[in-house]
Amino acid sequence: MSGSLAVTLPPALFLVVSFGGGALFRRRNIDMDGAPPIGKALFVTSKYAIVILWAAAVSQSWGVRLSPVAVPGLLAEVALGLWAFGFALLFIGRLGLGDSFRIGAPKEATRLRVNGLFRLSRNPMYLGVYATLIAAVLYTLNPVVLLVAAYVIAVHHRIILAEEAHLRGVFGEEYAGYCRRVGRYL
């Protein structure tokens, strides 16, 4: 049961922090819902698919067997380590963005964040998402989870490319210099 809570709590808390914070943003007249940087259908389905994949890992942790084969203990442990690492990146990245956090491209002015985790990666939150998706694949060994995770990662790479174009347009040389110093992922 404690293992199940360790798998369940990070995504539940992350969703509360990320979306529960929307009410705080609205009180300060900040629209947390940005414009989709790619086609809306791809954007929205990929975001919901993340939650579905997290739910698959959570379900597996509570005894709902999603794997067609038994998941070896060492592989499950590696998956749980990736799960924890991914959510650590998500939480630290989300807090580091502060008022600049948006789901999509911001509709109003934001600040370019280049400190904290953003000194090591331009996209630590996306790295966190990728780590949690790989963890879900390893933890469930479910081929459908694998296919959906591959879809989400491919779509999110396109989102990153579109967001980079937006940031170049908004922040110009400041962003270009940041790109020269810090890699897209690492």
C-alpha positions as CSV (number, residue, x, y, z in Angstrom):
1,M,0.0,0.0,0.0
2,S,2.8,2.5,0.8
3,G,4.2,1.8,-2.7
4,S,0.8,2.5,-4.2
5,L,0.6,5.8,-2.3
6,A,4.2,6.7,-3.5
7,V,3.0,6.2,-7.1
8,T,-0.4,7.9,-6.6
9,L,0.5,11.0,-4.7
10,P,3.0,12.7,-7.1
11,P,0.6,13.0,-10.1
12,A,-2.3,13.9,-7.8
13,L,-0.3,16.6,-6.1
14,F,1.1,17.9,-9.4
15,L,-2.4,18.2,-10.9
16,V,-3.6,20.0,-7.8
17,V,-0.6,22.4,-7.8
18,S,-0.8,23.0,-11.5
19,F,-4.5,23.4,-12.0
20,G,-5.5,24.3,-8.5
21,G,-3.2,27.3,-8.9
22,G,-5.3,28.4,-11.8
23,A,-7.8,29.9,-9.4
24,L,-5.0,32.0,-7.8
25,F,-3.9,33.1,-11.3
26,R,-7.4,34.2,-12.2
27,R,-7.7,36.3,-9.0
28,R,-4.6,38.2,-10.3
29,N,-6.1,38.4,-13.8
30,I,-3.6,36.0,-15.2
31,D,-4.9,33.5,-17.8
32,M,-3.1,30.2,-17.2
33,D,-4.6,28.8,-20.4
34,G,-2.4,29.9,-23.1
35,A,-2.9,29.5,-26.8
36,P,-2.1,26.0,-28.2
37,P,1.2,26.4,-30.0
38,I,0.3,23.6,-32.4
39,G,-3.1,22.3,-33.7
40,K,-5.6,22.3,-30.8
41,A,-6.7,18.7,-31.3
42,L,-3.1,17.4,-31.1
43,F,-2.3,19.7,-28.2
44,V,-5.3,18.8,-26.1
45,T,-5.2,15.0,-26.8
46,S,-1.5,14.9,-25.8
47,K,-2.1,16.7,-22.5
48,Y,-5.0,14.4,-21.6
49,A,-3.0,11.4,-22.7
50,I,-0.4,12.2,-20.1
51,V,-3.0,12.0,-17.3
52,I,-4.2,8.7,-18.8
53,L,-0.7,7.2,-18.8
54,W,-0.2,8.4,-15.2
55,A,-3.5,6.7,-14.3
56,A,-2.2,3.5,-15.9
57,A,0.8,3.5,-13.7
58,V,-1.3,4.4,-10.6
59,S,-3.8,1.6,-11.5
60,Q,-0.9,-0.9,-11.8
61,S,0.4,0.1,-8.4
62,W,-3.0,-0.6,-6.9
63,G,-3.1,-4.1,-8.3
64,V,-4.9,-3.6,-11.6
65,R,-2.7,-5.7,-13.8
66,L,-2.2,-3.9,-17.1
67,S,0.9,-5.9,-18.2
68,P,0.5,-9.0,-20.4
69,V,3.7,-10.3,-18.6
70,A,5.0,-10.1,-15.1
71,V,7.0,-7.0,-14.5
72,P,10.4,-8.0,-13.1
73,G,11.1,-6.5,-9.6
74,L,14.3,-4.6,-10.7
75,L,12.5,-3.1,-13.7
76,A,9.6,-1.9,-11.5
77,E,12.2,-0.3,-9.1
78,V,13.9,1.4,-12.0
79,A,10.5,2.6,-13.2
80,L,9.7,4.0,-9.7
81,G,13.0,5.8,-9.6
82,L,12.3,7.4,-13.0
83,W,8.7,8.2,-11.7
84,A,10.1,10.0,-8.7
85,F,12.8,11.8,-10.8
86,G,10.3,12.9,-13.4
87,F,7.9,14.3,-10.8
88,A,10.8,16.1,-9.0
89,L,11.6,17.8,-12.3
90,L,7.9,18.7,-12.8
91,F,7.5,20.2,-9.4
92,I,10.8,22.1,-9.3
93,G,10.2,23.3,-12.9
94,R,6.6,24.4,-12.2
95,L,7.6,26.3,-9.1
96,G,10.5,27.8,-11.0
97,L,8.2,29.2,-13.6
98,G,6.1,31.0,-11.0
99,D,3.7,33.4,-12.7
100,S,5.1,32.5,-16.2
101,F,3.5,29.0,-16.1
102,R,1.0,28.5,-18.9
103,I,-0.6,25.5,-20.6
104,G,0.3,26.7,-24.1
105,A,1.7,30.0,-25.3
106,P,1.0,32.9,-23.0
107,K,-1.5,35.5,-24.1
108,E,0.1,38.2,-22.1
109,A,3.7,39.3,-21.2
110,T,5.7,36.8,-19.1
111,R,9.3,36.7,-18.0
112,L,12.0,34.5,-19.6
113,R,13.1,32.1,-16.8
114,V,16.7,31.1,-17.1
115,N,17.6,30.3,-13.4
116,G,17.2,27.1,-11.3
117,L,16.6,24.0,-13.4
118,F,16.3,26.2,-16.4
119,R,20.1,26.8,-16.3
120,L,20.5,23.1,-17.1
121,S,17.7,22.5,-19.5
122,R,15.4,24.8,-21.4
123,N,12.6,22.3,-20.9
124,P,13.0,20.6,-17.5
125,M,9.2,20.1,-17.2
126,Y,9.0,18.3,-20.5
127,L,12.0,16.1,-19.4
128,G,10.0,15.4,-16.3
129,V,6.9,14.4,-18.3
130,Y,9.1,12.2,-20.5
131,A,10.6,10.5,-17.5
132,T,7.2,9.8,-16.0
133,L,5.9,8.4,-19.3
134,I,8.9,6.1,-19.7
135,A,8.4,5.0,-16.1
136,A,4.7,4.2,-16.9
137,V,5.8,2.1,-19.8
138,L,8.4,0.2,-17.8
139,Y,6.1,-0.2,-14.8
140,T,3.2,-1.6,-16.8
141,L,5.0,-3.2,-19.8
142,N,1.8,-2.5,-21.6
143,P,2.1,-2.1,-25.4
144,V,-0.8,0.4,-25.6
145,V,0.9,2.5,-22.9
146,L,4.1,2.4,-25.0
147,L,2.3,3.5,-28.1
148,V,0.5,6.3,-26.3
149,A,3.7,7.4,-24.6
150,A,5.5,7.5,-28.0
151,Y,2.6,9.7,-29.4
152,V,2.8,12.1,-26.4
153,I,6.6,12.5,-26.7
154,A,6.4,13.1,-30.4
155,V,3.6,15.7,-30.0
156,H,5.4,17.4,-27.1
157,H,8.6,17.7,-29.2
158,R,6.5,19.5,-31.8
159,I,5.0,21.7,-29.0
160,I,8.6,22.5,-27.8
161,L,9.6,23.5,-31.3
162,A,6.6,25.8,-31.6
163,E,7.1,27.3,-28.2
164,E,10.8,28.0,-29.1
165,A,9.6,29.9,-32.2
166,H,7.2,31.9,-30.0
167,L,10.0,32.6,-27.4
168,R,12.4,33.8,-30.2
169,G,9.7,36.2,-31.4
170,V,9.0,37.5,-27.9
171,F,12.5,37.6,-26.3
172,G,14.7,37.9,-29.4
173,E,18.4,38.0,-28.7
174,E,18.0,37.3,-25.0
175,Y,16.3,33.9,-25.9
176,A,18.8,33.2,-28.7
177,G,21.7,33.7,-26.2
178,Y,20.0,31.4,-23.7
179,C,19.6,28.8,-26.5
180,R,23.3,29.0,-27.2
181,R,24.2,28.4,-23.5
182,V,21.5,25.8,-22.6
183,G,20.4,22.7,-24.5
184,R,16.8,22.0,-25.4
185,Y,16.7,19.0,-23.2
186,L,20.1,18.7,-21.4
